Amino acid sequence: MRHVRSIAVSLSLAVLVGALGGCGKKETKDNGAEQQRKGRWVETREELPEELVPWNLRQMFSAGGEVHLLASRQENGKTVFSEWAGQGEVFTDVTQGWLASVELPCEEVVGVTLTQSGDGTQYLAANYALPEETSYRSCLWKSDAGQAKDITPEKWTVPNEEWCMYESLRGIAALEDGSLFALTYTSMDLLSGEDGNVLESEEVSAQYNDTVVSDGENIYLCATENPGMQIEKRQGSPGGSVTKIDFPTDSAYGANICATEEGSLIVAGTDGIFRRRAEADAWEKLLDGPETDFAMSDCWCAGLAVQEDGSIYALFQESGGGARLNRYAYDPEAVVEIEEELHLYTVYESPLLQQAAVMYHREHPEVAITIQYAYSAYDSGEADYNAVYQELNTLLMGEDAPDILVLDGLDMDSFMKKGLLADIGEAVGPMEERGELLSGITGNYIQEDGKRYIVPLQFGFNMALGRDLEAENMASLEALADFLSGTEENYLGPQTVGELVDKFYPYFCGDIVKGKQLDREALGGKLECLKKIAENCGIAESRGKGERAYSMWDLASGAKLAFSEATGFKNCMFPVAIVDYIQGSFAAYENSFLPLLQTGICAKSRYQDTAMDFLRLALSESVQDTDHYLGFPVNLASLEKQAHEDRSESEAFTSIEAEGGEVEFAIRQYSDETAEALLAICKSLDRPAVEDAKIREVLIEALGAYLEGAQTNEATVQRIEDGLKMYLAE
């Protein structure tokens, strides 16, 4: 099954971008011996003061050669701020009176920035919504004789007539001359540092990251438009001269940038940490991504800063709350030595795989694991599996065949029959016996000979969502057919034959084939159920341009039944919110699971023991604890932890069609009772959904006449058998 593309998570996107680069390289050999190379950049974790524990760290920046932190917290329903400076090995509260006096009348604040001009004047910018408002407004304050002076530009205070929303600030930086450079979604503005008046303005004509950095004289913006990612170096005002600098990696999205007072640039992200000295023509790579927390998928960088000695600091926000501060500096005694290089191939990029590869390298510095994928985790297009097969077969026939294979969407049986996969029972079996894994899911992969070659690292399930029907009425094909045949109301809305097949066939595909033959009786029963459903919903010949079948978005208006692939507790927030809104119910259709990240070890690998050890780590709590929206964990302890996590930070707002028009819709954290119900469903799943392109093709070709009443059940079964006879025999 293809991965679900989540609708929700802009924050998560920051940690999902870019391939996981190599963790290191083998050194040159001298007389057959590996030579160690001393001297490298290293990452170290810095201790944060206990006084900062109740504060939410929002930003990090450099000032006067020191690293500064901006923090916020809620007090009596208001948001207040503090500033901390790294002085030696400790952080000290250096909050000025004007900043301490700023109190925002709300608890939700985004896009907070503290910036400082050459003369020491400080400015605070923030986006927040008042309790009675539904859209955020941007505000700007300055320090003025120890007081906070509101200098919000007038254009930020007037809602846009077309969109009924305020101008939204994306980034701001102070220049040495006392002016401010501000980036919004529609314009770049040069503001007066005295009163906030707009001095110059230019419409935005490119796509930029939400980052504005300055070296005091110049402004740096990260342009994300193709072809090529670039950094724009703008001299002061929006209309000033622009120099374009090629980006050091293939992807600028989610990358973090900072500039030193001398004009050097630092870029850090999943591909590594890069530096470009002032007036230099090339980037130098200081550290590979997998050597850093930038490659970890359970945290994301909230800011960079450079200390006077040249060391780099990065502030990370952790999934589930909390923060960490890392320092990056050159250590002349640090040793680089890679003894084993393992390659992992996956059809789809995955944050869980990325997390596992980075963590394994940290536990075993002598082992590097590189990941190659065909499609990004959030790619919305259809996968070209012919191209995937061609690429993978070429790799498998070469000397550098992948050591670890993730085969979602591919014919895993063919890999097993060709002897391309090793038995992984020694890694998975003991974990099942100790009760660490959901054996109802992982146990389905044991072969008749007792061996297993594949294990899913994650899973999902098909969530049936209903209005005016109970969970038991939509828990199986038979129950749903019986219910719909007894009502005249249309629940699904018109479906094409292909849409109807795609909704239901993966859940009976495994029931209608016995060995190499079609089970005619089982197929006939499934077809009768499909016909009852089709008689209720009606068959559409085709879809016009822009038309689509009903989905869960339509449950508050036209539809009464919809299906959604549930792939994580956070991913369930939207469908559960819809069910709560319509006062409906949900069920796991056919009690089936959707296997995700189906992983095996290549029989050709020289490093099977290491690959087996990596697989154990990928199945462990340390990797599976994080909810990435893309799948439930097969690790039982991780599943239970995720069920009881605080999901309030993932709450969101959107709009849906309901009550005869468009209404604002809140996606809130659901109740503990609902979380327990989802947890119980996950623990009960024991049947894998099965897809087969040929069976799907024949079903679609044969069912049209039958569903319209022009062909008998027996004739349809015969037609399907004729279409599959040769295929099944092979």
C-alpha positions in Angstrom: 0.0 0.0 0.0 1.2 3.5 -0.7 2.0 5.7 2.2 -0.7 8.1 3.3 0.1 11.7 2.6 -0.7 13.6 5.8 -2.7 16.9 5.6 -1.5 18.3 8.9 2.0 18.8 9.6 4.0 21.8 8.5 6.4 21.5 11.5 7.0 17.9 10.7 8.0 18.8 7.1 11.1 20.6 8.4 12.7 17.2 9.4 11.5 15.2 6.4 13.4 16.9 3.6 16.5 15.6 1.8 18.2 12.2 1.5 20.2 10.9 4.4 23.8 11.4 3.2 26.8 9.2 3.9 27.9 9.0 7.5 31.6 8.9 6.6 34.1 7.4 4.2 36.9 4.9 4.3 40.3 6.3 4.7 43.1 5.7 2.2 45.1 2.5 2.8 48.8 2.3 3.5 50.4 -1.1 3.2 46.9 -2.8 3.6 46.1 -1.1 6.9 43.3 1.5 7.6 44.8 4.8 8.6 43.1 6.9 11.2 42.7 10.5 10.4 42.7 12.9 13.4 40.9 16.2 13.5 37.3 16.8 12.8 34.2 18.9 13.7 32.2 17.3 16.5 28.8 17.7 18.1 28.4 18.1 21.9 25.3 18.6 24.0 25.3 21.7 26.2 23.5 21.9 29.5 20.7 24.3 29.9 20.0 25.9 33.3 17.3 24.5 35.4 15.7 27.9 35.6 14.8 27.5 31.9 12.8 24.3 32.4 9.4 26.1 32.8 10.2 28.3 29.7 9.6 27.5 26.1 12.8 28.3 24.1 11.7 30.2 21.0 14.8 31.6 19.3 18.6 31.7 19.4 20.8 34.5 18.0 24.2 36.0 18.4 24.9 39.4 20.0 28.2 40.8 21.0 29.9 37.5 20.4 27.6 35.7 22.8 24.8 33.2 22.2 21.4 34.5 23.3 18.1 32.6 23.8 14.6 34.1 23.7 12.1 32.2 25.9 8.4 32.5 26.6 5.9 31.0 29.0 2.2 31.4 30.1 1.3 33.3 33.2 -2.4 33.9 34.1 -3.5 33.4 30.5 -0.9 35.7 29.1 2.4 35.1 27.3 5.6 36.7 28.8 9.2 36.7 27.6 12.7 36.5 28.9 16.2 36.6 27.3 19.2 34.6 28.3 22.9 34.9 27.4 25.6 32.3 27.3 28.4 33.7 29.4 31.3 31.2 29.6 29.7 27.8 30.5 26.5 29.1 32.0 23.4 31.0 30.7 22.4 34.1 32.6 19.0 35.9 32.6 19.7 39.2 30.9 16.1 40.2 30.3 15.7 44.0 30.0 12.8 45.7 31.7 11.1 46.6 28.4 10.9 43.0 27.3 9.7 41.8 30.7 6.8 44.3 30.4 5.5 42.8 27.2 2.5 40.6 28.0 0.4 39.2 25.2 -3.2 38.5 26.0 -3.2 35.0 24.7 -1.4 31.6 25.1 -0.7 30.8 21.5 2.1 32.8 19.9 4.0 31.9 16.7 6.9 33.4 14.7 8.5 35.2 17.7 11.7 37.1 16.9 14.0 39.2 19.1 16.5 41.3 17.1 19.1 44.0 17.9 20.4 46.9 15.9 24.0 48.2 15.9 23.3 50.7 18.7 21.9 48.1 21.0 18.2 48.9 20.4 16.1 45.7 20.7 13.0 44.8 18.8 10.4 42.1 19.4 8.1 40.8 16.7 5.4 38.2 17.2 2.3 36.7 15.5 -0.7 36.0 17.8 -4.5 35.8 17.8 -6.7 37.4 20.4 -9.2 35.0 22.0 -12.1 36.5 20.0 -10.2 36.3 16.7 -9.6 33.5 14.2 -6.7 34.9 12.3 -3.2 35.9 13.6 -2.0 39.4 13.6 1.7 40.6 13.5 3.0 43.1 16.1 6.3 44.9 16.6 7.7 46.5 19.7 11.0 48.3 20.4 13.0 49.1 23.5 12.6 52.8 24.2 14.1 54.3 27.3 13.4 51.1 29.2 9.8 50.9 28.0 8.2 48.8 25.4 7.0 50.9 22.5 4.5 49.5 20.0 5.7 50.4 16.5 3.6 48.0 14.5 3.4 49.1 10.9 -0.1 50.3 9.9 -0.3 47.9 7.0 -0.1 45.0 9.5 -3.2 46.2 11.5 -5.7 46.2 8.6 -7.2 42.8 7.4 -6.9 42.1 3.7 -10.2 42.8 2.1 -10.1 39.7 -0.1 -8.9 37.1 2.4 -10.1 38.8 5.6 -6.7 38.1 7.2 -3.9 40.3 8.6 -0.5 40.6 6.9 1.5 37.8 8.3 5.2 38.4 9.2 7.5 35.6 8.3 10.9 37.0 9.3 12.5 40.2 10.5 16.1 41.4 11.1 17.7 44.7 12.3 20.4 46.4 10.4 23.4 48.4 11.7 21.8 51.7 10.5 18.8 51.2 12.7 16.3 50.1 10.0 14.5 46.8 9.9 14.0 44.4 7.0 10.7 42.5 7.2 9.5 39.6 5.0 5.8 38.8 4.8 3.9 36.5 2.4 3.2 39.4 0.0 6.1 41.9 0.4 9.6 42.8 1.5 9.6 46.0 3.6 12.3 48.3 4.9 10.9 49.7 8.2 12.0 52.7 10.2 13.5 51.4 13.5 12.2 54.6 15.1 8.5 54.3 14.5 7.9 51.2 12.2 6.9 53.2 9.2 7.4 51.6 5.8 10.4 53.3 4.1 10.6 51.0 1.1 8.5 48.1 -0.2 8.7 45.5 -2.9 6.3 42.7 -3.8 7.5 39.2 -3.2 8.0 37.5 -6.6 9.7 34.3 -5.4 9.2 31.6 -2.8 11.2 32.0 0.4 11.8 30.1 3.6 10.6 31.7 6.8 14.1 32.9 7.6 15.6 36.3 7.4 19.2 36.7 8.7 21.6 39.6 8.6 25.2 40.3 9.1 24.3 43.9 10.1 24.8 45.3 6.5 23.3 42.6 4.3 20.1 40.5 4.3 20.1 36.8 3.4 17.0 35.1 2.2 16.7 31.4 1.2 14.8 31.2 -2.2 13.2 27.8 -2.8 12.1 28.1 -6.3 13.4 25.7 -8.9 15.6 25.4 -10.8 18.2 25.4 -8.2 18.1 26.4 -4.5 19.8 29.8 -3.9 20.5 32.2 -1.1 19.8 35.8 -2.0 22.2 38.3 -0.5 20.5 41.7 -0.5 22.3 44.9 0.3 20.1 46.6 2.9 16.8 47.7 1.4 14.4 45.5 -0.7 15.5 47.4 -3.8 19.2 47.0 -3.1 21.7 45.0 -5.2 21.1 41.2 -5.1 23.8 38.6 -5.2 22.7 35.0 -5.7 24.6 32.2 -3.9 24.2 28.6 -4.8 22.9 26.5 -2.0 25.3 23.8 -0.7 22.7 21.0 -0.8 20.0 19.8 -3.1 17.2 21.0 -0.8 16.7 24.4 0.9 13.4 23.5 2.5 13.8 23.1 6.3 17.5 24.2 6.1 18.7 26.6 8.8 20.9 29.7 8.0 22.8 32.2 10.0 25.3 34.9 9.1 28.3 36.2 11.1 29.2 39.9 11.5 32.2 39.2 9.2 29.8 38.0 6.4 30.4 34.3 6.7 27.3 32.1 6.1 26.4 28.9 7.9 23.8 26.4 6.5 22.8 23.4 8.5 20.3 20.6 7.7 19.8 16.9 7.2 22.7 16.9 4.7 25.2 18.4 7.1 26.7 21.7 8.3 28.3 23.9 5.7 30.3 27.2 5.9 31.0 29.8 3.3 33.5 32.4 4.4 33.0 36.0 3.4 34.0 36.7 -0.2 34.7 32.9 -0.8 33.5 31.2 -3.9 32.8 27.7 -2.4 31.2 26.0 0.5 33.1 23.8 2.9 31.4 20.9 4.6 32.1 20.9 8.3 30.2 17.9 9.4 28.0 15.2 7.7 24.3 15.3 8.6 24.1 11.8 10.2 26.8 13.0 12.6 24.4 15.6 14.0 20.9 16.0 15.4 20.0 17.7 12.2 19.5 14.2 10.7 17.3 13.1 13.7 13.6 12.9 13.0 12.4 13.4 16.6 13.6 17.0 16.8 13.9 20.0 14.6 16.2 23.0 14.6 14.8 26.3 15.9 17.8 28.5 15.3 21.6 28.8 14.7 24.1 31.1 16.2 27.9 31.6 15.9 30.1 32.4 18.9 33.0 34.7 18.8 35.5 31.8 18.7 33.8 30.4 15.6 31.9 27.5 17.3 28.4 27.0 16.1 25.3 26.6 18.3 22.0 25.0 17.3 18.8 25.1 19.3 16.5 22.0 18.8 12.9 21.5 19.7 12.0 18.0 20.6 9.0 16.0 19.5 6.6 15.8 22.5 8.1 18.9 24.1 11.5 20.0 25.5 14.5 21.5 23.9 18.2 20.8 23.5 21.2 22.9 22.8 24.2 21.6 20.8 27.6 23.0 20.1 29.7 22.3 17.0 33.4 22.9 17.1 36.6 21.5 15.6 38.4 18.9 17.7 42.0 18.3 16.6 42.1 14.9 18.5 38.8 13.5 17.2 39.3 10.4 15.0 37.4 9.4 11.8 37.3 5.7 11.1 34.5 3.9 9.2 35.0 0.1 9.0 31.6 -0.9 7.5 29.4 0.9 5.0 25.8 -0.4 4.7 23.3 0.7 2.1 19.6 0.7 2.6 17.2 1.0 -0.3 13.6 2.0 0.2 10.8 2.9 -2.2 9.7 5.8 0.0 11.7 8.0 2.2 10.9 7.5 5.9 11.8 9.5 9.0 11.8 6.3 11.1 14.5 4.8 8.8 16.4 8.1 9.0 16.2 8.1 12.8 17.3 4.4 13.0 20.3 5.0 10.6 21.6 8.0 12.6 21.1 6.4 16.0 22.8 3.2 14.9 25.8 5.2 13.6 26.0 7.0 17.0 26.0 3.7 18.9 28.5 2.2 16.4 30.7 5.0 15.0 32.6 2.5 12.9 29.4 1.7 10.9 27.9 4.1 8.3 24.4 3.5 6.9 23.3 5.4 3.8 19.8 5.5 2.6 18.6 5.7 -1.0 15.0 6.2 -1.8 12.9 6.5 -5.0 10.2 8.9 -3.6 10.0 11.4 -0.8 7.8 10.5 2.2 5.2 13.1 1.2 5.3 12.7 -2.6 1.7 13.0 -3.8 2.1 11.4 -7.2 1.7 7.8 -8.2 4.8 5.7 -7.9 6.3 4.3 -11.1 7.0 0.8 -9.9 8.4 -0.3 -13.2 11.2 2.3 -12.8 11.7 1.2 -9.2 12.1 -2.4 -10.2 14.6 -1.4 -12.9 16.6 0.7 -10.5 16.6 -2.0 -7.8 17.4 -4.9 -10.1 20.4 -2.9 -11.4 21.6 -2.4 -7.8 21.0 -6.0 -6.9 23.0 -7.3 -9.8 26.0 -5.0 -9.0 28.8 -5.3 -6.5 27.3 -2.7 -4.3 23.9 -4.3 -3.8 21.8 -2.8 -0.9 22.3 -4.6 2.4 18.8 -3.7 3.7 15.7 -3.5 1.5 12.3 -1.9 2.3 9.9 -3.3 -0.3 6.6 -1.5 0.1 4.5 -1.7 -3.1 6.8 -4.4 -4.6 6.2 -8.1 -5.1 8.0 -9.5 -2.0 7.2 -13.1 -2.9 9.4 -12.8 -6.0 12.3 -11.6 -4.0 11.9 -14.5 -1.6 11.5 -17.1 -4.4 14.7 -15.8 -6.0 16.6 -16.2 -2.8 17.4 -12.5 -2.5 16.3 -12.2 1.1 17.9 -13.6 4.2 16.0 -15.2 7.1 15.6 -12.5 9.8 13.9 -14.8 12.3 16.8 -14.5 14.8 16.2 -10.7 15.0 12.4 -10.7 15.1 11.5 -14.0 16.8 13.0 -13.3 20.2 11.4 -9.8 20.3 8.0 -11.4 19.7 8.6 -14.0 22.3 9.4 -11.3 24.9 6.1 -9.5 24.0 7.9 -6.5 22.6 6.2 -6.6 19.2 2.6 -6.8 18.0 2.8 -10.4 17.0 -0.7 -10.2 15.4 1.0 -8.1 12.7 4.7 -9.3 12.6 3.7 -13.0 13.0 1.9 -12.9 9.7 5.2 -12.9 7.9 6.3 -16.4 9.1 6.5 -18.7 6.1 5.4 -22.4 6.0 9.0 -23.5 6.6 9.1 -21.4 9.8 11.4 -18.8 8.3 10.6 -15.1 7.7 12.2 -12.7 5.3 10.2 -9.5 5.9 8.9 -7.6 8.8 6.9 -4.3 8.8 8.3 -1.6 11.0 5.0 0.3 11.0 1.4 -0.2 10.0 -1.9 1.5 9.4 -5.5 0.4 9.1 -8.5 1.4 7.0 -10.7 3.5 9.2 -14.4 3.3 8.3 -16.1 6.6 9.3 -19.9 6.7 9.5 -22.9 9.0 10.1 -26.2 7.3 11.1 -24.7 3.8 11.3 -23.0 1.9 14.0 -19.4 0.7 14.0 -20.5 -3.0 13.6 -22.4 -2.0 10.4 -19.2 -1.0 8.7 -16.7 -3.4 10.2 -16.8 -5.9 7.3 -17.9 -6.1 3.7 -20.8 -8.4 4.6 -22.1 -6.3 7.4 -21.9 -3.1 5.3 -23.7 -4.8 2.4 -26.5 -6.0 4.7 -26.9 -2.6 6.2 -26.9 -0.6 2.9 -29.3 -3.1 1.3 -31.8 -2.2 3.9 -31.8 1.6 3.4 -32.8 3.9 0.6 -30.4 6.6 1.7 -27.2 6.9 -0.3 -24.2 6.6 2.0 -21.1 6.6 -0.2 -22.2 8.7 -3.1 -21.8 7.5 -6.7 -18.7 5.4 -7.3 -16.9 4.4 -10.5 -16.2 0.7 -10.8 -12.5 1.4 -10.2 -13.2 3.4 -7.1 -15.4 0.6 -5.7 -12.8 -2.0 -6.4 -10.0 0.0 -4.9 -12.1 0.6 -1.7 -12.8 -3.1 -1.0 -10.7 -5.6 -3.0 -7.5 -5.3 -0.9 -9.5 -6.7 2.0 -10.7 -9.8 0.2 -7.9 -10.3 -2.3 -6.3 -12.9 -0.1 -9.5 -14.7 0.4 -10.4 -15.4 -3.2 -7.1 -17.2 -4.2 -6.2 -20.6 -2.8 -2.8 -21.7 -3.9 -2.8 -21.2 -7.7 -6.5 -21.3 -8.2 -9.4 -18.9 -7.8 -11.9 -19.8 -5.0 -15.1 -19.4 -7.0 -17.4 -19.7 -4.0 -15.6 -17.1 -2.0 -15.4 -14.7 -4.9 -19.1 -15.1 -5.7 -20.0 -14.1 -2.1 -17.8 -11.0 -2.2 -19.3 -10.0 -5.6 -22.8 -10.3 -4.1 -21.8 -7.9 -1.4 -20.3 -5.4 -3.8 -23.5 -5.4 -5.8 -25.6 -4.5 -2.8 -23.2 -1.7 -2.0 -23.3 -0.5 -5.7 -27.1 -0.6 -5.7 -27.1 1.8 -2.7 -24.5 4.2 -4.0 -25.0 4.1 -7.7 -22.3 3.6 -10.4 -20.8 6.6 -12.1 -19.4 6.0 -15.6 -16.5 8.3 -15.1 -15.3 11.5 -13.3 -15.3 14.8 -15.0 -12.4 17.2 -14.6 -12.2 18.3 -11.0 -14.7 15.8 -9.8 -13.9 13.3 -7.1 -15.6 10.7 -5.0 -16.8 11.6 -1.5 -14.2 11.4 1.2 -14.1 12.1 4.9 -14.1 15.8 4.1 -17.7 15.4 2.9 -19.1 13.6 6.0 -20.6 16.8 7.3 -22.4 17.5 4.1 -23.2 14.9 1.4 -21.6 11.7 2.5 -22.6 9.3 5.3 -19.8 6.8 4.9 -16.1 7.3 4.1 -12.8 5.5 4.5 -9.5 7.0 5.7 -6.1 5.2 6.0 -5.2 5.7 9.7 -1.4 5.8 10.1 -0.7 7.1 13.5 -2.4 8.6 16.5 -1.7 12.2 15.3 -2.8 11.2 11.8 -6.1 10.1 13.4 -6.8 13.6 14.8 -8.6 14.8 11.7 -10.9 11.8 11.0 -11.7 11.5 14.7 -12.6 15.2 14.8 -14.9 14.7 11.8 -16.6 11.7 13.6 -17.1 13.9 16.7 -18.5 16.7 14.7 -21.1 14.5 13.0 -21.7 12.5 16.2 -20.8 9.4 14.2 -18.7 6.3 14.8 -15.6 4.6 13.4 -14.3 1.1 13.0 -11.2 -0.8 11.7 -12.6 -2.2 8.4 -12.2 -6.0 8.2 -9.8 -5.8 11.2 -7.0 -5.6 8.6 -3.7 -3.8 8.8 -1.8 -2.0 6.1 1.8 -3.1 6.4 4.3 -0.2 6.1 8.1 -0.2 5.8 8.3 -3.9 5.0 12.0 -4.5 5.6 14.3 -7.4 4.8 18.0 -8.1 4.6 19.7 -8.8 1.2 21.1 -12.3 1.1 24.1 -10.9 -0.8 25.1 -8.6 2.0 28.6 -9.0 3.4 27.3 -7.4 6.6 24.3 -9.5 7.5 25.1 -9.6 11.2 25.3 -5.8 11.3 22.1 -5.5 9.2 20.4 -7.8 11.7 21.5 -5.7 14.6 20.3 -2.6 12.8 16.9 -4.3 12.3 16.6 -4.9 16.0 17.3 -1.2 16.7 14.7 -0.2 14.1 12.1 -2.3 15.9 13.1 -1.0 19.4 11.4 1.7 21.5 14.3 4.1 21.0 13.4 4.4 17.3 9.7 3.7 17.3 8.7 6.0 20.1 8.2 9.0 17.8 4.9 9.5 16.0 5.7 10.7 12.5 2.1 10.6 11.2 3.2 7.9 8.6 2.5 4.8 10.6 1.7 3.2 14.0 4.7 1.5 15.6 4.9 -2.3 15.7 6.7 -2.0 19.0 4.1 -2.5 21.7 5.6 -0.2 24.4 6.0 2.6 21.8 2.4 2.1 20.6 1.2 2.5 24.2 3.3 5.6 24.8 2.1 7.2 21.7 -1.5 6.5 22.6 -1.1 8.5 25.8 1.0 11.4 24.4 -0.1 15.0 24.6 -1.1 15.9 21.1 -2.2 19.5 21.8 0.7 21.0 19.7 -0.7 19.2 16.6 -4.1 20.9 16.9 -5.1 22.9 13.8 -7.9 24.7 12.1 -9.3 24.3 8.6 -12.7 24.7 6.9 -15.3 22.1 5.7 -18.6 22.1 3.9 -21.4 21.7 6.5 -24.7 23.2 7.4 -25.3 24.5 3.9 -22.0 26.4 3.7 -18.3 26.6 4.6 -17.6 26.5 8.4 -14.5 26.7 10.4 -13.4 23.3 11.7 -11.2 22.6 14.7 -8.9 19.6 14.7 -8.5 19.1 18.5 -6.7 16.5 20.6 -9.2 13.7 21.2 -10.1 12.2 24.5 -8.3 9.5 26.4 -11.2 7.2 25.8 -10.8 7.6 22.1 -7.1 7.0 22.3 -7.8 3.8 24.2 -10.2 2.7 21.6 -7.6 3.3 18.8 -5.0 1.5 20.9 -7.4 -1.5 21.3 -8.0 -1.6 17.5 -4.3 -1.6 16.8 -3.7 -4.5 19.2 -6.5 -6.5 17.6 -5.4 -6.2 14.0 -4.3 -9.6 12.6 -5.0 -9.7 8.8 -2.8 -7.9 6.2 -4.4 -6.1 3.4 -3.2 -7.5 0.1 -2.9 -5.7 -3.2 -2.3 -7.4 -6.6 -2.2 -5.2 -9.7 -3.4 -8.1 -12.0 -6.3 -9.1 -9.9 -7.3 -5.4 -9.6 -7.2 -5.0 -13.4 -9.3 -8.1 -14.1 -11.9 -7.1 -11.4 -12.4 -3.7 -12.9 -12.7 -5.1 -16.4 -15.3 -7.7 -15.3 -17.5 -6.0 -12.8 -19.1 -3.1 -14.8 -21.8 -5.2 -16.4 -22.5 -7.2 -13.2 -22.9 -4.1 -11.0 -25.2 -2.6 -13.5 -27.4 -5.8 -13.6 -26.5 -6.8 -17.1 -24.4 -9.9 -16.1 -25.0 -12.7 -13.7 -22.9 -13.5 -10.7 -21.8 -16.9 -12.2 -20.9 -15.3 -15.5 -18.9 -12.6 -13.8 -17.0 -15.2 -11.7 -16.3 -17.2 -14.9 -15.0 -14.1 -16.6 -12.7 -13.2 -13.7 -11.4 -16.8 -13.6 -10.7 -16.7 -17.3 -8.8 -13.5 -16.9 -6.7 -14.8 -14.1 -6.2 -18.5 -14.9 -2.8 -18.1 -16.7 -1.6 -15.5 -14.2 -2.4 -17.6 -11.2 -0.8 -20.7 -12.8 2.5 -18.8 -13.2 
